[in-house]
């Protein structure tokens, strides 16, 4: 599959926009519900915790290898450290997004540098596996 990408305005509707795109890209994938939840968490984290302002965007990229689907969310922002396996909190003001992604995804990660943050997750099977199946 050729990678697909979408530029999403960083606003409160960004998660819903990402879900619609992923639903269209992944069609009848057996883990579509997991993908929709995880991508919503990553996009909402970017908008809410990434310090994005009006006029800024989040880039959503879907790619499928033979054995997995990879969804990537990229946005402008400074470098930061992420714990490898965040623990959910009972504090209602604390985010649970990465803990949810950790439970759903086969693999995930967050990479950042001085100007950009990239969060991604992978899950099997790949879209080409479904076509062949």
N, C-alpha and C positions, 0 to 999 in steps of 0.2 A: 504494500500500500504506500502511496505517496503521502508524505506528511501533510497535514492540514493545519492551518493556523487561523486564529481569529483575534483581532484587536478589540478589546472590550473597554468602554469608558469605566473609570474607577468611581462607581457610584453605588447606591444601595441595590440597584437592579443587576449588578454584575454577576452575582451567583446564579440568578435565574437565566440570564443570557448564556452563561457557561453551560448550564444544564441542558438548555435547548440545543446548543451546538453539539454537545457530547451525545445526546440522545439521537440526533440525526446522523452523526458520524458512526456510532457503534451499533445502531439498529437493534437487532435481536440478540446481541451478545449475552451469554448466560450470566454475566456478572455486571450487567448494565446498572442495576440498582446500586451496587457497591461503587461503581465508577461515578455515578451521579452524586452520591453522598460525598465521596472523597474530593471530587473536583470542586464541589460547592464549598467544602471546608477550606481548601487551598485558596480559592478565589476570595472568599470572605476574609480569610486571614490577611491576604495581600491588601485588601481595601481597608479593613478595620485596623489592623495592627501594623501595616506597612507605612502608615503616615501619608498616604496618597491624598492629593487634593484635586479639586475640580480641574478638568483639563488633562489630568494624567490618565494613563491607561494600564491595563493588564493584558499581557499577551498569553493566549492559550494555544498550546500546540498538542496535536494528537499524532502519534506515530505508532505503527504496528509492525513488529518484527514477526518472524514465523511463529514464535512461541509466546509472545506477550504483546500487550498494548501498553504504551507509555503516554501518560498525560503530563504536560509540563505547564506550569504557571510562572510567568516571568514579569517582574516590574522593577521600576527604579527604586532604589533604597540603599541604605548603608549596610556594611557587613555586620553580622552578628553571629553568635554561637547558638546552636540548637542542641539540646540533650538528645542522645540517640533514641531513647525510648521514654518520652514524656509520660508522666503519671497524671491521670485525670484528677481533677480537684473537685471538691464539693462546694467551693466558693462560687457563687453565681456570677461574679464579675470576672472569673478566670476562663480563658479559652480552653476548649477541649478538642479543638480541631486536629492538631497533630497526633494526639492520642487516638482519635478515631481513624485517621489515615493509617497509623501504625497497625491497628487491628485489621483493617480491611485489605491493605495492599500486600502484594507478595514482597515488594521492595519499595522503598521510598527514601527521599533525602531532600536536604535543603543546602544549596550552595550560594554563597554570597561573596561579593567583593566590595570595593569602595563605592560602586555606583549602581549595582544591580543585585536583586535577589531572585533565585530560581528554585522553585519547589517542584518536585516531581514524584510520581508514583507509577508502578508497573503492576499489571495483573495478567494472568494467563486465563484463557488461551489468546493467541494472536487472532486478528480478524481473518487472516488467510487460512487459519486452521478451520474456521467455521465454514468458509466457502468450500473447502476440500471435503469436509466431513460429510 
